[in-house]
Amino acid sequence: MSTPARILIVDDDRDLVAALTMALSGRGFTVLAAHDPAAGQAVAEAERPDLILLDVMMPSATEGFHFVWQMRRRDEAYFREVPILIISAIHQQTELRFYPESGDGTYRAGEFLPVQGFIDKPIDPEDLIARVTHALELARPG
Amino acid sequence: MIDLPGTGRPPTLPPAAAELVARVAWLIRLRWLAVVGVAVFFEVARRIFPVSLGLVPLYATLAALAAFNLLWVLVLHRLQQPQREGAARWVRALGRLVAPPVLEEAGADRETRDAALFANLQIAVDMVLLATLLHFAGGIENPFIVFFIFHVIIAAMLLSRLATYVHATLGLLLVAAVAFAEMHGLLRHWPLGGTWGPEGYRDLPLVVAQLFVLGATLYLSAYMGTTVAGRMRRREHESLVLSGELAHKAEILERICNRLEQSERARSRYMRKVAHELRGPLGTIQTALKVVLADTLPPSSRDMVGRAERRAGELAEVTQDLLALSRARDVAAEAALTVVPLAELAREVVEEQRPVANRAGVALELEIAEPGGRYRADPQGIEQLLRNLLANAIRYTPSGGRVTVRLAEGPAGVRVEVADTGIGIPEEALPRLFEEFYRAENAREFTPDGSGLGLAIVRAVAGQHGGYVTVASEVGRGTTFTVELPLEPVA
């Protein structure tokens, strides 16, 4: 990595943002933070981060999803391609349904939301770094 | 006293009145038989015996009996619908004509009193018609004069003691009236002949003797009938009261059950909300501690933060379990149903737990003997159920042991079996095993880990899917949990 990758964290939990910032900046990433989806959109627009960490539970789940769809619907390639990793405890006990109500039996989260992956809370910093690095590598052109 | 709104029922007769109305209906059916029986008897009698019966008036009287019976049928039909007051008012007015108010069943409800008046009215009319029939067929000479006994017995069965004696008296007076009217030429005498002879009906001592015999018979019948019927009616009343009380108690119980169910649900929802609220901050605490631990720290700080992180982890686990438990209890399975590839899900959970098993030196096997179908189920719940059973089995199996997960077709649908060669569960712990926060003593001695909620979740999820869990265990040999899930396969 020649220039440090810039990562936008969109999360209303400021303490979590602080912890993640510490973990990421310790590994040389530049961290940007936004505490609500609107601010997240604005920062993404202005700063074009290399990756977005999005908390889907802020403050209601739909808002986080809405953020994803809004980004992906834009014409500009950047918004359609910037890797988004979702931070949540959705793999555990939530009522969020990422899979169709009925259908072919596929229920794995992530296949229906256009994001690059999910990171379970609580977040293990090593795991976070690995996932972020991997997503950035996949997104790197060429 | 629990009182819930909206438990109103359409008006029905009180039990005592309903019982009486049913007997009146029986009386009406009996009367149809009597009409037919008497007509047949007339036809036979006038062919066999050379008597001059007043056939036209006899048939006219019989027709009147039939006509009245038709009327009774209509009135009965109305009486069975207590919301239609009109019929009852008619019955009451007519009934009072023949039965003075003292004959009304004292202390009874209005519907019962109406039904009693109705019965009084019928019996009185019947007796008048019987007296008329007898008049056209020999009057006092007619041996069928004793048939008044039936009216008295019916009165004893249906009505009060007083009413029965009144009807016995009415019968006696009617016959006496006919006899004296015929004796004095006020009414024509239709002779039957036979033992009475042509002038027998004018023989005062004979007539009085006949009336005496009739009176004695009727009063004795009234006495015997009311005594027996009284005893039966007391029993009946007791059983009516008892069944009424039982129905009332059943209703109360049902309401209490509903209340309990509601409060249980409310409790689950509350638990869920609390757990949900705890989870967010806990996740952040854990993450923050993990981030700090990833940094370079002086050994004493690392130790402290490490302890805090472990404890936060335990707390998160309990929170997670509480959420799972309340979810399984609160969410109807229907709401969460989707298509679950069961074998695939089991494979995933087994692979997820394999590192844990490897660390513990426990061999982990998955045997899939069901056709690998996909079922309508709650994936989160089923996954939780599998994970909890598997994690438990690994946790309580010493190094060198073996844990086997089996999926098979069961009697109800799918059978999930998790067998281990672990420490086993003491027999005295079995009854409490599925209780929340319960951990058997040997389990607590073996490892401090475990919230004591895992099996409660397993049971709740099984219940949510209409299934159940059983356990077989032997201390020192191992444990097998069997979950029978009546899952619906999806083509």
Interface residues (C-beta under 8 A of the other chain):
Chain A: D13 D15 L16 A18 A19 L20 M22 A23 G26 M57 A89 Q92 Q93 R97 Y99 P100 E101 S102 G103 D104 G105 Y107 K121 P122 I123 D124 P125 E126
Chain B: R279 G280 L282 G283 T284 I285 Q286 T287 A288 K290 V291 V292 A294 D295 A312 G313 A316 Q320 L323 A324 R327 T338 V339 V340 P341 R374 P379 Q380 V490
